[in-house]
Amino acid sequence: FWQDIEKAHTIDAVPVVHARWVHEQRYGDSGGWVWRCSACRREAISPIISALKYCHSCGAIMDAKEE
C-alpha cells in the first residue's frame, strides 16, 4: 500500500491570486493615466488590456472588489 502512495504523482499547484485593475495617474516625464494590476503593480501595456480577466504579467484573476 505505501509503495503505491510513494509512486503516485504529485501536483505542483500555486495559490490563486485575486486582483483588480487600478486606474492611476503616472507622474514624471510621460505623465498621463495608466492601468496597473493591484497584485504585481505592473502597468497594462494597452487600455484594452484593462478589460481582460487576467493580468498579463502575474496571471492574477481580475475579480477582486475595490478596497
Backbone as a printed PyTorch tensor [residue, N CA C, xyz], in Angstrom:
tensor([[[  0.8140,  -1.1880,   0.0000],
         [  0.0000,   0.0000,   0.0000],
         [  0.8670,   1.2660,   0.0000]],

        [[  1.8540,   1.3360,   0.8750],
         [  2.7110,   2.5130,   0.9690],
         [  3.5470,   2.7040,  -0.2870]],

        [[  3.9070,   1.6260,  -0.9340],
         [  4.6830,   1.7310,  -2.1740],
         [  3.8590,   2.4240,  -3.2560]],

        [[  2.5650,   2.1230,  -3.3130],
         [  1.6920,   2.7760,  -4.2840],
         [  1.5990,   4.2790,  -4.0140]],

        [[  1.5390,   4.6480,  -2.7560],
         [  1.4640,   6.0640,  -2.4000],
         [  2.7590,   6.7750,  -2.7840]],

        [[  3.8950,   6.1410,  -2.5250],
         [  5.1760,   6.7520,  -2.8650],
         [  5.3570,   6.9000,  -4.3690]],

        [[  4.7460,   6.0390,  -5.1700],
         [  4.8480,   6.1030,  -6.6210],
         [  3.8520,   7.0800,  -7.2420]],

        [[  2.8690,   7.5200,  -6.4700],
         [  1.8260,   8.3970,  -7.0050],
         [  2.4100,   9.7520,  -7.4070]],

        [[  1.8410,  10.3360,  -8.4370],
         [  2.2770,  11.6370,  -8.9120],
         [  1.8020,  12.7340,  -7.9640]],

        [[  2.5860,  13.7880,  -7.8850],
         [  2.1920,  14.9360,  -7.0760],
         [  1.8170,  16.0880,  -8.0050]],

        [[  1.1090,  17.0260,  -7.4640],
         [  0.6980,  18.1920,  -8.2310],
         [  1.4150,  19.4150,  -7.6780]],

        [[  2.0670,  20.1540,  -8.5700],
         [  2.7070,  21.4070,  -8.1740],
         [  1.6990,  22.5310,  -8.4010]],

        [[  0.8950,  22.7910,  -7.4130],
         [ -0.1480,  23.8140,  -7.5340],
         [  0.3390,  25.1330,  -6.9450]],

        [[ -0.1420,  26.2150,  -7.5030],
         [  0.1690,  27.5380,  -6.9800],
         [ -1.1270,  28.1680,  -6.4690]],

        [[ -1.0370,  29.0140,  -5.4720],
         [ -2.2570,  29.6500,  -4.9760],
         [ -2.8480,  30.5970,  -6.0160]],

        [[ -4.1520,  30.7190,  -6.0020],
         [ -4.8410,  31.6270,  -6.9190],
         [ -4.7660,  33.0340,  -6.3510]],

        [[ -4.3460,  33.9820,  -7.1790],
         [ -4.2420,  35.3770,  -6.7580],
         [ -5.4040,  36.1490,  -7.3650]],

        [[ -6.1150,  36.9040,  -6.5340],
         [ -7.2150,  37.7490,  -6.9860],
         [ -6.7650,  39.2000,  -6.9050]],

        [[ -7.0040,  39.9550,  -7.9570],
         [ -6.5830,  41.3560,  -8.0110],
         [ -7.6140,  42.1460,  -8.8030]],

        [[ -7.2900,  43.3990,  -9.0590],
         [ -8.1560,  44.2400,  -9.8810],
         [ -7.2720,  45.2450, -10.6120]],

        [[ -7.8030,  45.8180, -11.6830],
         [ -7.1100,  46.8790, -12.4060],
         [ -7.3360,  48.1870, -11.6620]],

        [[ -6.2650,  48.9250, -11.3980],
         [ -6.3340,  50.1970, -10.6970],
         [ -5.9580,  51.2960, -11.6830]],

        [[ -6.8010,  52.2960, -11.8180],
         [ -6.5600,  53.4190, -12.7250],
         [ -5.7880,  54.4810, -11.9560]],

        [[ -4.5310,  54.7410, -12.3580],
         [ -3.6720,  55.6660, -11.6210],
         [ -3.0670,  56.7020, -12.5600]],

        [[ -2.7410,  57.8390, -11.9950],
         [ -2.0450,  58.8600, -12.7700],
         [ -0.5550,  58.5900, -12.7010]],

        [[  0.0760,  58.6100, -13.8520],
         [  1.5280,  58.3950, -13.9340],
         [  2.2030,  59.7510, -13.7690]],

        [[  3.2440,  59.7890, -12.9680],
         [  3.9870,  61.0200, -12.7450],
         [  5.3280,  60.9390, -13.4630]],

        [[  5.9480,  62.0490, -13.6580],
         [  7.2450,  62.0780, -14.3140],
         [  7.1440,  62.6680, -15.7040]],

        [[  8.0810,  62.2980, -16.5520],
         [  8.1730,  62.8660, -17.9010],
         [  6.9580,  62.5540, -18.7630]],

        [[  6.4860,  61.3110, -18.7150],
         [  5.4230,  60.9040, -19.6340],
         [  4.0250,  61.2970, -19.1570]],

        [[  3.8060,  61.4330, -17.8610],
         [  2.5030,  61.8250, -17.3310],
         [  1.3950,  60.9070, -17.8030]],

        [[  0.1470,  61.3640, -17.7160],
         [ -0.9920,  60.5840, -18.1990],
         [ -1.5160,  59.6060, -17.1790]],

        [[ -2.5000,  58.8270, -17.6190],
         [ -3.1430,  57.8220, -16.7630],
         [ -2.8000,  56.4300, -17.2460]],

        [[ -2.6710,  55.4940, -16.3130],
         [ -2.3460,  54.1070, -16.6400],
         [ -3.2270,  53.1640, -15.8260]],

        [[ -3.3240,  51.9280, -16.2680],
         [ -3.9810,  50.8580, -15.5190],
         [ -2.8930,  49.9650, -14.9590]],

        [[ -2.9720,  49.6490, -13.6570],
         [ -1.9910,  48.7830, -13.0020],
         [ -2.6990,  47.6210, -12.3160]],

        [[ -2.0260,  46.4920, -12.2780],
         [ -2.5160,  45.3220, -11.5450],
         [ -2.3110,  45.5880, -10.0600]],

        [[ -3.3410,  45.3630,  -9.2520],
         [ -3.2140,  45.6080,  -7.8110],
         [ -2.3250,  44.5650,  -7.1220]],

        [[ -2.0380,  43.4600,  -7.7780],
         [ -1.1860,  42.4200,  -7.1750],
         [  0.2950,  42.6690,  -7.4640]],

        [[  0.6490,  42.8150,  -8.7360],
         [  2.0630,  42.9440,  -9.0960],
         [  2.4780,  44.3760,  -9.4110]],

        [[  1.4880,  45.2880,  -9.5170],
         [  1.7190,  46.7110,  -9.7890],
         [  2.2920,  46.9760, -11.1800]],

        [[  2.2910,  45.9700, -12.0540],
         [  2.7720,  46.1710, -13.4270],
         [  1.7260,  46.9270, -14.2210]],

        [[  2.1950,  47.7660, -15.1120],
         [  1.3220,  48.5870, -15.9380],
         [  0.7660,  47.7660, -17.0960]],

        [[ -0.5150,  47.9760, -17.4100],
         [ -1.1120,  47.3270, -18.5800],
         [ -0.4690,  47.9220, -19.8210]],

        [[ -0.1820,  47.0940, -20.8090],
         [  0.5080,  47.5740, -21.9970],
         [ -0.4270,  48.3200, -22.9440]],

        [[ -1.7030,  48.2540, -22.6930],
         [ -2.6900,  48.9180, -23.5310],
         [ -3.9660,  49.1040, -22.7230]],

        [[ -4.7390,  50.1480, -22.9940],
         [ -6.0120,  50.2970, -22.2790],
         [ -6.9460,  49.1100, -22.5020]],

        [[ -6.8020,  48.4330, -23.6250],
         [ -7.6290,  47.2580, -23.9110],
         [ -7.3300,  46.1420, -22.9220]],

        [[ -6.0960,  46.0460, -22.4880],
         [ -5.6860,  45.0090, -21.5310],
         [ -6.5010,  45.1270, -20.2470]],

        [[ -6.8480,  46.3460, -19.8540],
         [ -7.5770,  46.5230, -18.5940],
         [ -8.9580,  45.8840, -18.6170]],

        [[ -9.4380,  45.5030, -19.7830],
         [-10.7300,  44.8190, -19.8780],
         [-10.5760,  43.3050, -19.7140]],

        [[ -9.3500,  42.8060, -19.7150],
         [ -9.1250,  41.3680, -19.5950],
         [ -9.3770,  40.8710, -18.1800]],

        [[ -9.6320,  39.5870, -18.0620],
         [ -9.9350,  38.9810, -16.7690],
         [ -8.6970,  38.4760, -16.0440]],

        [[ -7.5100,  38.5700, -16.6860],
         [ -6.2680,  38.1070, -16.0880],
         [ -5.1750,  39.1440, -16.3130]],

        [[ -4.2470,  39.2590, -15.3790],
         [ -3.0910,  40.1310, -15.5550],
         [ -2.1150,  39.4490, -16.5050]],

        [[ -1.6240,  40.1820, -17.4920],
         [ -0.6910,  39.6320, -18.4560],
         [  0.6880,  39.3830, -17.8510]],

        [[  0.9810,  39.9960, -16.6970],
         [  2.2980,  39.8410, -16.0810],
         [  2.3540,  38.7320, -15.0350]],

        [[  1.3820,  38.7370, -14.1000],
         [  1.4510,  37.7810, -12.9890],
         [  0.3730,  36.7010, -13.0310]],

        [[ -0.6080,  36.8500, -13.9180],
         [ -1.6530,  35.8500, -14.0400],
         [ -2.7740,  35.9650, -13.0270]],

        [[ -2.7950,  37.0410, -12.2440],
         [ -3.8490,  37.2260, -11.2410],
         [ -5.2150,  37.3080, -11.9250]],

        [[ -6.2170,  36.7720, -11.2630],
         [ -7.5840,  36.8390, -11.7720],
         [ -8.1540,  38.1940, -11.3550]],

        [[ -8.6510,  38.9430, -12.3190],
         [ -9.1380,  40.2950, -12.0470],
         [-10.6030,  40.2890, -11.6180]],

        [[-10.8420,  39.8000, -10.4150],
         [-12.2100,  39.7500,  -9.8980],
         [-12.3260,  40.3110,  -8.4790]],

        [[-11.2620,  40.9310,  -7.9810],
         [-11.2960,  41.4790,  -6.6320],
         [-12.1340,  42.7510,  -6.6010]],

        [[-12.7770,  42.9830,  -5.4900],
         [-13.5930,  44.1840,  -5.3050],
         [-12.7010,  45.3520,  -4.8680]],

        [[-13.2060,  46.5700,  -5.0860],
         [-12.4660,  47.7530,  -4.6570],
         [-12.3440,  47.7840,  -3.1430]],

        [[-11.2230,  48.2780,  -2.6800],
         [-10.9600,  48.3360,  -1.2330],
         [-11.6690,  49.5000,  -0.6040]]])
